[in-house]
Amino acid sequence: MAPKSKVNQRIHRRSFLSSGQIGVGAFALPHWMSQMATANNVPPRRAEQAIVILLQGGCSHLDTWDLKPHAPAEIRGEFQSISTKVPGERIGEHLPRLAQRADVYNVLRSVHHATPSHEAAIHWVLTGYNYPGANTSTKNRNDKPAMGSIVAKALGPTSQGLPPYVCVPDKGQLGDRVRYASSHFLGMAYDPFESGMPPTTATDVFRLPPNLSLSKYADLSRLDHRLALLDELDQLPRDLDAAGIMKGMDLFHLESMKMLSNRATRQAFDLSQEPLALREQYGNTRVGQETILARRLAEAGVPFTLVNFSINQEWDTHENNFHSLKNRLLPEFDQAISALLDDLQQRDRLDSTLVAVITEFGRTPKINAKAGRDHWSDVFSVVMAGGGLSAGQFLGTSNPRGEIPHDRPIHINDVLATIYRQLGVPIHTVHHDAGGRPVPVLFQGKPIPELI
């Protein structure tokens, strides 16, 4: 047990922070103080930010990017293909806006990995590691750090007060039954900041996440005064805290309060500053407002934003696949992603902002008895744009039934390796878990040469 003087020291310092009606939810925020030591062979940074959009549940490649019009009816389904701006390339009829922008992005039609389980597959696409036995009860937290946390550790915040890693709306998947977007053994400093749920229409208000909200009794000048006092306390001799626990708490509180007092941070989340007409271009939908929020965060300087387009695996179309895609999922997606690409181009930010649309797997080639498609990880599609990548490529193919890669197979880790490379994060960097075991950023995978 710690000597009484040390215990009293901790209590006194914590009482100081919590007294005086500041009442900030930001004390639940991670701190962003730690920086990665300079690594050897760091790739040049070609993208300043990344926006990674997760179509949680498993998007059907056969009804979007990789239609099979000559396959039997039980495989080709109900949708027709349409031409795109790239000569000779066609995509699904319910992506008309994106068809006219195909020269701006790349479609990878031969992506694969080895698990058709939601939990393990989501873990894989977010971390680069399989997680055998992943489930919603006993293995529902990361086994390895998420990509956003790796980026946060490597790059740190690029603007004072801004977090290096944000999840929109939060870090949970499958209805928050698993949380595979977290930092795991890298520590709390690299956990994502959660935006909270964006509005569902362009006219709804969304100014600040709860953790950036001040108590009604607090004001910024008073908060700045407390920050100055806390800075002075941090100069006290550290021999009173040999274990370093109090130092960590101080940094945690200090960075949380700096976020609260930083107007640029608060403004980055303030959708009310966007013109109504632009918010409407993204769509009067939750996914549209999530997407414009992600653009705001990237523009403000957040290095990595993960956007969960579905809250509870909406893309998991075991039943009524064609109805769900046609009437809601694809129109909302088509509008939001098209608006994002246009917006980034008009702001001259697409080349510095990498956009990746991923999903944990595709859907079965054969349509089931409930007009749905089931899980299929042997081949699926990913879309990548901006961030210094080439554009207008349809890379790789699946076989005539959409079952397996036919040529140019691309492992999901190659996709992650490409994102890391463009952000300047070396994939061979080794971190050590709580047991001291070395864990490389990626155990396999290399950047896709056709894209870089």
Secondary structure by P-SEA (a helix, b strand, c coil): cccaaaaaaaaaaaaaaaccccccccccccccccccccccccccccccbbbbbbccccccccccccccccccccccccbbbbbcccccccccccaaaaaaaccccccccccccccccaaaaaaaaaccccccccccccccccccccaaaaaaaacccccccccccccccccccccccccccccccccccccbbbcccccccccccccccccccccccccaaaaaaaaaaaaaaaaccccccccaaaaaaaaaaaaaaaaaacaaaaaaaccccccaaaaaaacccaaaaaaaaaaaaaaacccbbbbccccccccccccaaaaaaaccaaaaaaaaaaaaaaaaaaacccccbbbbbbccbbbbcccccccccccccccbbbbbbccccccccccccccccccccccccccaaaaaaaaaaaacccccbbbbcccccccccccccccccccc
